[in-house]
């Protein structure tokens, strides 16, 4: 009998650790190849770890809620080896996986953080505040070394997925902290009298939380991990960006009739359905190329103009939560490519199969509120982006049709598009022009287009 060491797999270049959420197999359970052994969570996405071999789970080396590093042995699986060749093959696979998992993270981290091995062994910062914000052990270790309390960590604006504080965020904060905190402490004796000093102190105090009344018949439901992250991300976005929303109504009759004409032949030929989502993404990508200043992010007083057009699509999960997988370089894909990418990402999102790199680096987001029967919405910007487009339900409505022989009333397929944008850097002219440009591309759809 041979033993196989199950490793925490590599989950993207920027991911070095994961939290064990749940073991789906227990010691003694029989495991088939590709069976899910455990569920893990990173700063970016939750996923499952499958077994590359068949056998019996002998030992779990990490408990639930423990944090493991990429390349760590997390479980031992006993395999029914029938000779040295199979054992050697298993050993080679394990060694190769460790090398791949450890190559990038160790090299990159060691360059940025001297003495990392000592930091990782230190006790993490205790969460003595009421904050529910998640911090990775690496961030906590750096905070402990620099004497940063949880209350101070809570004030750092994160640039990671769901607004989390990354290693780079805390290192950048330390630069400004070392340059600003000390001078303030030195100048305290020279400040105004006590009566004048108390006023700014009162302004910095935390707002009083409203008291929630709970009756005997109420049910208290604790937020799951993903809902807590979503809640934090939404609050952070509203606090960061002054939101403005512009609306446009579009006549998409030609687009709807075209899809009805091609959907059956497309599904037979490509093996998948064509929905309206890839059509919306194509129109957005074209509009971004026309108005590239909508494809930016903000860093203090700097506007970062993005080279790539990476479109995120908000996807509802069976749990009721939301995730935003990203189609990278969407402007480089044709409609067939976009359709396949949309279907693949949506299916794997619903089955919790997304990789961490597939939910990062988005530059613009689309959310389809029409799928719930809503005609319009005012979505919250997905930070650090500066705009998000909501597409409403397509409804048949009487509308005025302009012809060379005069105006007439007809039944048309109409829909609302709404764009929420960050008014710090996107003015009404740009925001309104952009959503109008998207509508123009949809309205001018060629009914005779071949795909």
Buried (B, 14 or more C-beta within 10 A) or exposed (E): EBBBBBBBBBBBEBBBBBBBBEBBBEEEEEBEEEBBBBBBBBBBBBBBBBBBBBBBBBEBBBEEEEBBBBBBBBBBBBBEBEEEEBBEEBEEBBEEBBEBBBBBBBEBBEEEBEEBEEBBEEEBBEBEEEEEBBBBBBBBBBBBBBEBEBEBBBEBBBBBBBBBBBBEBBBBBBEEBEEEEEEEEEEEEEEEEEEEEEEEEEEEEEEEEEEEEEEEEEEEEEEEBBBBBBEBBBEBBEEBBEBBBBBBBBBBBBBBEBBEEBEEEBEEEBEBEBBBBBBBBBBBBBBBEEBEBBBBBBEEEEEEEBEEBBBBBBBBBEEEBBBBBBBBEBBEBEBBBBBBBBBBBBEBBBEBBBBBBBBBBBBBBBBBBBBEEBBBBBBBBBBBBBBBBBBBBBEEEEBEBEEEEEEEEEEBBBBBBBBBBBBEBBEEEBBBBBBBBBBBBBBEBEEEEEB
